[in-house]
């Protein structure tokens, strides 16, 4: 694959998550016109998740590179860094307010962050409601993408930003995600202030981690005032189908049994939550997932380095990946460098960037589900200092 041709580089980005959109934005502002293919029918066709904290060296770096820093600053919620650590008896062990917050990891809703990326791009670059059913090699290190088992389009570069179960990853690696043994069961309170002021006060304006005996409930305030929470459940992968709850009452009964010796005020977080209760099994790739680079195809984000949310790194790394890959492509095209070589160098840097954070995430998952909680968590935050807890939910 050469960058010296006068023909515009044909780039397909599979997946319109934060990583894929960051890459598309970087390429667009440098005069390239990638096409982003997304299975979702629109940006709002499904729930986009909760709050993220943007890290200086990755998420914030990517926003600056994408020339979206000013837009991001309008969305920042410093009060979102408020933090409580609570035990199962409803004793507050640690509490930090927004007066102690820094701008190192400001909070922003994932949906709002995605929207500023979308608003910054030409709308025709994104093909919504498109299922990629195959990617196969074509002539001269190009790749043909098959959509909906019918349409075929050939590209000079295909970027898999298609998440945990990436179809593009299989072109580079035989490695598949493995189940961590932990599932997060997500619950919500949409109108919490008016309906349940006691729960609103319990959680506050930021994050609350309730931990004891290896069990954990993580709750966070979102920008719309709602509260989203997650209960950790240790369950064998073969038993995961039983978490496809028949209805909300069945889900509540299951979760209350997991937390049977918790304070009744804390158990109200289960009893009173909204009807939409969703199990989210945590799957991971190996900490140092690597592959042999191939011309014309690469992967970023969860497709490359899937990890648990317990270090708050996944979204940040995906955006860093998108920014760095975009800049590497632009530099190669402008300087006449070999494009495949530039992408291979990027892949090496991506692994070097992500591997320590994947290890941190794996360590934190074990920590938060340790039978010695909350003691080990108190020690963890004492060592962590003023930055507060990892947050990516």
N, C-alpha and C positions, 0 to 999 in steps of 0.2 A: 504493500500500500504506500503510495507516494503522495507527498504533499505539494509536489511541484506542478501538478496538472492545473490547467486553466479552468477545468470543469469544476463547478461547485461541489464540495464534499457532501455526499448524501449520508445523513446521520439519522438513525432511528434510536429513540430513547424509549425503552419499554418500561412503563410505570410512571405515573404522575404523583409520586410521593414527594417529600421534601428534597430528597437527593436528586431525583430526576428533574424536578422543576428548577432547582438551583443550577444544575448543569445547563438546562435549556436557556435560562436567563443569562448566564455567562456567555454562552455562544451567541445569543441574539444581540447582546450589546456590543459584541465584536464583529457583527456583520454576517454571522452564519445563521442558517435557517433549518434547525433540526425539526423532526416531527416526533411528537410525544404521543405514544399509544397507551391508552388507559382503559381497563375493563369497566371501571365505574361509569355510569351514565352521565354523571355530573360531579362537581366538587362537593355537593351536598347530598348526594344520593345515599350516603351512609354516615354514621357517626364517625367523626375524625379523631376522637380521643380527647384527652384532657390537657393538662398544663405541662409545659416543658420549661426547663431552665437553660438558657443559652450561655454556653461557655466561651470565654474570651478567645481561646486558641482554636476553636473549631466553628461552632455555630455563628458567633459574632464575627469571626474572620470571614466566613462565607457571605454574610449579609453585607459587609463592607465591600467585598470583592464584587458583589452583585449590584452595588450602588443602591442598596435598599436600607441603609442605616437610618436615614431620617424617618422613613415609613415605620421601621421597626420601633424606633424610640416612642412613637405615638401609641404603641400597643403595650409597652412595658408596664408591669405591675410590681413595683418594689414591695408592696405589702404582701404580695404572693410569697415572699420569702419568710413570712412569719412561720414559726415552727414550734410544735409541741411534741414531746415524747411522753407517752402515757402508759402505765401498766394496766393489767387486766382488772385491777381494783379501782380504776379511775383516778389513780394518783398521778399528778403531773410531775414528771421527773426532770424534765428540761423544758424551758420555754424561752424563746427568743422572739423579739418583736421587730417591726420594720425599722426601728431606730438603729438596730444593729445590722441592718441589711447593707450589702455592698452592690455595686454594679457589675461585679465579676460574673454573677449568674442570675440575671434578672429573669422573671417569670413571664411567659407569654402562652396564650392558648394555641395549641397546634392548629386549630381551624383558622384562627386569625393570621397566623404566620403563613399558612398555605395560601390564604387569600391574597396577601400582598405579593406573593410570587406570581400568582395567577394574574392579578391586575397589572403586573408589570410586563406581561408578555402579549404578543400578538395572538389573539384568540384562535386563529386558524392553525396555529402550530400544534394544537392539542386535539387529538382524535378521541373523543369520549365514546364509551360503549364499544370498544374494540377488543376482541379477545385474540391474543396471539396463540395460535395452535401449533406452530412449528417455526424453527429457525434452522436453515440448512445451508451448507456451503454452496457458493456459486463460483463463477470464474474469477481469476486474478485476485484472490483473497477478499472477494466480496461475499455478502451473505443475503440470502433470500428469506424474507419474513412472510409467513403464511398467516393470514387473518381469517378467523371464522371458518377455517377449513376450505376457503374458496379463493379469496384474493391473495395474490403474491406480489411483493414489491422487493426490489433488490437495493441494498445499501452498501456504501463503502465502510461504514462503521455501525455496529449494533451495540448499544449499551444496555445491559440488563440492570435496571433499577426496579426490578419486579419482586422484591421482597423475599420473605423466608423460603418460599417454595418456588424460587426462580426457575423458569424454564431456560433462560439464557445460561445460568450457571452450569448446567449439564454439558454445555459445549466445552467447558474449561476444566471441570472437576467432577469426579464421581462422588464426592462427599455430600451427604445429606444431613439435614438437621436432626439432632437427637433430642429426646424429651428430657428435661431437667429433673423431673420428679415433682415439680411444683406447678400448680395451676393457680392463677389469680381469678377470683370470681368478682366481677365488676357489678357495683350497684350505683344508683344515682338518687339524688334529691333535687328535683328541678325547682320547686317552690319552697325551699327549706326555710327561708326567713319568715314567711307568713304562716306556714303550716307547723313547723317544728323549731321554734326559736331556741329551745334548749340544745338541739343538735347543732344549730348554727353557731351558738356560743361555744359549744364544746370544740368544734373544729377551728373556729376563728376565720381569719382572712387568708390564711396560707395553707400549711400542711400539718397534719397530725399523724404520727406513727404510734399505733397502739400495739405493744408487743409484750408477750409473756409465754414462757414455756415452748418456744419454737413456733408459736402462732403469731400472725401479724395482720393487722388491718391498717391500710394506708389510706388516708382521706385527704382530699385537696379541694380548695375553693377554686372554681373556674371564673373566668372573666365575666360571665353572664350572671354571677351570683349563685349558681347551682353548686352542689357538692357532688363529687364523684369519689367513690371509695372502692378498695380492692381488698378482699380477704384471701390470704394464702391458704391453699389446701394441698396437703401432701397426699398424692394419690397415684397408684400405679397406672401406667399408660393404658393397659388393657381395660381399666375400669373407667377411663375418661367418658365413654358413652353414657354412664349413669349421671354425668353432670349436664347432660342435655335435658334440663329440667322440664317436666310436663307443664308446669305453670309456676307463677311467682310464689305461691304458697308452699309448693314442694321445695323450691329453692331455699326459702326462708327456713323451713323445717330442717333441711340439711345443714345449713350454715349455723343455725342456733345450736344444733347438736355438736358442731365442731367447737363452739365457744360456750359450752354449758356452764363452766365455772367462772365466767366473766361477769363483771358488774352489770346489773340490769340496765342501767343508763347507757352503757356501751352496747348491750344487746339490742337496744332500741334502734341502733344503726341498721340492724337487720330487719327487725319487726316493721319499721315504718318506712323503709325505702320504697322507691317507685317500683312499678311492675317489671321494668326491663332489667333482668338479672342475667349476666352473660359470663360464661366460663371462658377464660383465655389461657390455655396451656402455654407454658414457657418452653420453647424449643431453642436450641443453640447450635451454632457451628463450633468446631474446634477453635481454641483460643488463637492459634497461629495458622488459620486456614490459608493455604497457598495453592497455586496452580501454575502450570506452564503457560506462559503468555502465547496467544495466537493472534495473528494479524486480523484486524477488522472486527474484533469482538472483545468486550470487557464487561466487568460487573462492578457495581458500587452499592453502598448501603447494606441493608440486611442480606441482600443476595451474596455479598462478599464476606460479611463479618457479623452474622446474626448473634446477638447476645441478650441476656436478660435485662430488664429495665432498672436493675438495682444499682447502677452507677450513673444513670441519667445521661448515657453517652450515645445511644443509638441514633437519635435524630440529629444530634450535633455532628457525629461522624459522617452521616449520610450527606449532610450539607457541605462539610469539609471535602468529602470525596467529589461531590458535584462541582464545587468551585475549583479544586485542584486539577481535576480531569479537564474541565473546560479551559482553564488557563494553559494547561500542557498542550492541548490541541491547537489553541490559538497561537501559542509560541512556535510550535512546529510549522504551522502553515505560513506564518510571517517570516520565519528565519530560514525556511527550506530544509529543516531537519527531517529525518526519517520519522514519519508519524507513528509507525509501529514501535520503534525504539522509544519514542517519547511516552507512549502509553505504557509500555513495559516498565519504564522507570517509574511512572506514576503508580503502577500496581505495587511495586516494591515499597515505595514510600507509604502507600495506603496500609499495607500489612504492618510496617514499622509503627505507624500511627495507631492502628486499631488494636494490635495484639495486647499491649499493656492495659488498655482500657477494657478489653474483653476479659482479661485475667482479673482485673479489679471487680468487674461485674459478677464474675463467677464467685469470687471471694465474698462479696457482699451478700449474694443470694444465700450462701451457706451461713453467713453471720446472722442475717435477719430471721433465719429459720432454725437457729441453734437452740437446743433445749436450755441453754444458759441465758436466754433473754429474760428480762431486759438488761441484766448486768453488763453483758458484753456490748450491748448497744450504747449504754451510757459511757463505757470506756471508749468506744469507737468515736463518738461525737466529741469527747474530751480531747482526743488526739486530732480530730479533723479541724478544730478551730472554728473561725467565724463564718465559714462558707455554708453551713447548714447541710441538710441531708441531700443525697442524690435524688433527683426527681425527674422521671420521664414516664408518664402514665397517660 
